[in-house]
Amino acid sequence: MASSPSPDSSATVRPYRPEDEPGVRELIDADRLPGQQRCTPEKLADVRRGPLALAGWSVPARPRISVLADAEDRPRGIIAYLSFTDVNTGLICWIYAREDPPALRALLGFALAELAHCPQIEAFVGAPPGPLGPGGLPRTRRGATHDALLQTGFTGRRQGCYLHCALPAESASAKLVADSFPCDVPPGHRLIIREAAEPVAEALVGFGPDRTATVYWIETQPTHRGRGLGRKLLGQAMALLAEQGAEEVVLVIDDEDDLTPENQAATRLFASFGFTFVDHLWTYQRRRRGLTRSAV
């Protein structure tokens, strides 16, 4: 992939190089949300190997990572993107440039040119919070990135709310009501409450670096809601994370315009455990006119 000049003549968009790693991790961590893991060399290496398959799509080649380098060849911004050949769709995985509008526009313009064959391009598709992002774009805290996406033809919509909880130094123990066992994908622990050997409530939590933790999901079967099982399950999950040394816990909940009784109950449950709202998470889509999907 050839280098490309950016609107700033002193900066150039070029492929990522191993020696860029320290500067790239600084760029990523500059936009870190409360409770989000820091980007380690190992996590950056993992993401360069490629994402998990999404919604049955085939796993593509490794994502292409491009750096906007300044006159001294230091990373001023970075973007990761790829395309799924079986559905002819592109994906902007993440972009970081310290919320500098010209740098963001230069990186997006370069990636869009590279993905010009794709009739549809997604950006910030929902995923669990991790060291490279919270699973969507934090609309308020990253307003310059939001504006740059809209200016380059994307439309956006809210998809979730990022919540954060600081665990007290000494967390109260919780009654053990659920079976707990390790889970590999994502790495963490599953907690399951059973009745008559059937699972009726389940949670998945994970403990990460920097004493951070994530509640990936918690759900009670509709026939068993209203009995306090969610509270008991979340209490045991939070106690487990505290035992592992977590000091901060994050989770993402669906951002529903029409609040159902179930959504309202979930919001009250998380608030009662100390979770507070941080930001709305957005996802984006761009369709190119005059291009049609190829047959699968």
Steps between C-alpha positions, in 0.01 A plus 500: 500500500661822385535802723257786443538869578250645749343848480787613722806486275721419799305181579469176304270199524705181484478137618549421868852394600611307810696801622174701509365291789585732796357806327192313383425372850526858628247612239258225600536559873448876456133427428459233770170511689466445877548131576630416153815289479822659386636385165788258559747375237334159522149639441618705204666190354177303549286750310747504211429129451140576411153507660256226579241426235190722518147371444611200299734695273824333404810616685698733269872543467675702766369856532704761321640759739613838372684773688491874443865590562629852564810660351719303745316177400329471840141373522253787507198278438411140418214315332419130460268376226417183305251352257292183509527360149201266527254784565703778335482716811769717652563572865674787677612320815638797691665839449700713742658841444462689830175645361688712247249569215750530208677179607169315536381613156830400341487151648135445414553626146788260451308201637193580290715511186642159592146366552359662185391160367258450792142620446452510878744593775433462872686684774520432873285188487401396853738274690579441868709772669871432463843667478431636149158647567178479700304322225376811318596865464446709818296777337563777753860430593604447139293766329771586244507139377120497482503819292774367270297185431191703410706732281631203302155361423418276797169502682495406866265363760512434871553138592586487869591668827840458664472467878778505760522393863785551747516207740556586867828398658316235702205353313237314694483128441196366317296188550605229257192432291660421165739240363820663376747364248765641261412613149748532213318733255491765622741411780331514838247314712144387434260502793179300464202468732309177443163373605422131449832473315389762245682836468269788589748787536851550365782754507840520333774713655870547432796638695766688302821699547518818709256348751215557253208264440207466261147368539442365150140407558246406763161354419207332675252280318170689445307240702721564802526879501375706791637257758830673577717247317677772302596684819632183663693408186654845456589512869692173472665615177618828654630317809693260273659788309595673825664179623706495181624851574275710279462864599286613206221324310341606171209377293303601192121489490274536198393856429126468457286800403189320624579399856325174582436390859789252460741775388391725784550218750852433363589869526383509864691181576832633369450836669441325832845340470667837433519503120487849352452619141818603312398547137273384219667265252431549130547284191516622139425393144588636158343385173653581165266596222536324168653185648312177557583198709657211320332162529622283784 
